Amino acid sequence: MGFTTIIPAAGQGKRMGTEINKLFLEINGETIIRQTVAVFQEIDSCEQIFIAAHPDEVELMEEHLKDFSKVAGIIPGGQERQHSINEVLKVLIDTEVVMVHDGARPFITQEKIDQLYQDALTKDAVILAVQAKDTIKQVINGVVEHTYDRSTMWQVQTPQAFKRDIILKAYEQAEAQNYLGTDDASLVERAGYKVHISNGDYDNIKITTHEDLIIAHSILEKRGICDV
């Protein structure tokens, strides 16, 4: 048995300043969402992929991803990312591990996904993360309140992987208590489970702004797969 991937893809590109979902923007001739899905499509241990799409874009997403055989469903998402993922979790039945990955992170590698999956099989709840390069300060009303020890600070990425029963319980608890977390791991932590770190990759960026598109082309050039 392998894992199921959930890809939240309902963002509307507000910070990107576009009128369309940023996941339909192209990088090097291919849309962001297709590049993201393609990585999981090629992994043997990935059994199925569910996309949480904006309700108005379900048919468009279905048409856009119809040639990916592992896409098992396009589910209408909710108002928040957490609500969208919860809608997909409600239809999952037979899977050992659930892996959640941002649709706007197309540079995740098969190596990191395989590493995360193997870690999840033994540690139950694992997230990709990289150590912070900069000093992190807590600021309230423009005033520094606390400076954190950088050696203990990690920047969290996706995928995040959990045994199915664990993430289901975490989401059920959050829904019952009307709690909105910052990511899937925060819900699992709140439910009382330990979340482990698996070393991520600094190239695994989330495409959010126009500046990220410039960085994206640099990553492709470094990998030798950019046309320009």
Secondary structure, DSSP 4 states (H G I P E B T S, - for coil): --EEEEEEE----TTTT-SS-GGGSEETTEEHHHHHHHHHHT-TTEEEEEEEE-GGGHHHHHHHTTT-TTEEEEEE--SSHHHHHHHHHTT--S-SEEEE--TT-TT--HHHHHHHHHHHHHHSEEEEEEE-SS--EEEETTEEEEE--GGG-EEEEEEEEEEHHHHHHHHHHHHHTT---SSHHHHHHHTT---EEEE--TT-----SHHHHHHHHHHHHHHT----
